[in-house]
Amino acid sequence: MKLLRVGPPGAERPVVLGPDGTAYDLSGRTPDLDGAFLAGLDPAELARAVAAGDLPVTDIAGQRVGAPVARPGKVVGIGLNYRDHAAEAGAQIPTEPVVFLKPSDTVVGPYDEVLVPRGAEKTDYEAELAVVIGRRARYLETHRDAADVVAGYTVANDVTERAFQLERGGQWDKGKSAETFTPLGPWLVTADEVPDPQRLPVRAWVNGGLRQNGSTAEMIFPVLEIVRYLTHFMVLEPGDVIVTGTPAGVTLGHRGTAFLQPGDVVEIEIDGLGRQRQVLGKA
């Protein structure tokens, strides 16, 4: 199933798309696509409800699409998780996942404006597969255990201000935490529709030019290992989001290429999970 949220910021309503793209209103079942809803999500039951006509059809044409998860408790980032990206960044291949946190208020919709922060010098894009958690998870032992807590997947742009991240001292969080720095969506695709999260092409364009053209097959630490690993350092709750790293092709790895500026357009696509598009503005 493909789940999404439509409407103005703060007033989105939950929607599910049927196999033919028809939109059905979920407001009668849940006020939002939040952790409480995801904890009880049964994609097979929801599919039966769609097929039986138990959900009202709704028109979403022309409406804003919000992030497909409401108010995630936390956004966990994984850095340097593709060999080619680590190489272009001049970094050693990590022996364990590199973990950072992004504030949940960085999350915006897939077509919302991304704001270049005040004082920024090197704002960059990062096309990423995002994992959405559907069950409380702590101290998981196996990849099978990890698969059982994944609600689904979506597209993310892990926007990063490189000067803040790398040149201002301290943690990476400085370069990851500005408002609007985590566009998500357009949909949450339930895990049953993604049989192998390690076989997903990931692409990014800037102003129409292809910049990233990779695959989740190139991850150093695969999705289920990331989920398992994280539960030994933190409790994952329903609605939490994990952004799993980016392939090569970010601006940081291309000397002489201009970093993002207001007016630039970034588009990111993962096969089967949809495409997002942001126009950059200024904070």
PyMOL commands that set and color helices and strands:
alter all, ss='L'
color gray80, all
select helices_A, chain A and resi 35-39+43-51+83-88+104-106+143-148+162-167+173-176+191-193+216-218+223-230+251-253
alter helices_A, ss='H'
color red, helices_A
select strands_A, chain A and resi 2-6+13-17+23-25+65-66+75-79+98-102+107-108+114-116+123-124+127-133+150-157+160-161+182-183+188-190+201-206+209-215+241-243+265-270+274-282
alter strands_A, ss='S'
color yellow, strands_A
deselect
rebuild
show_as cartoon
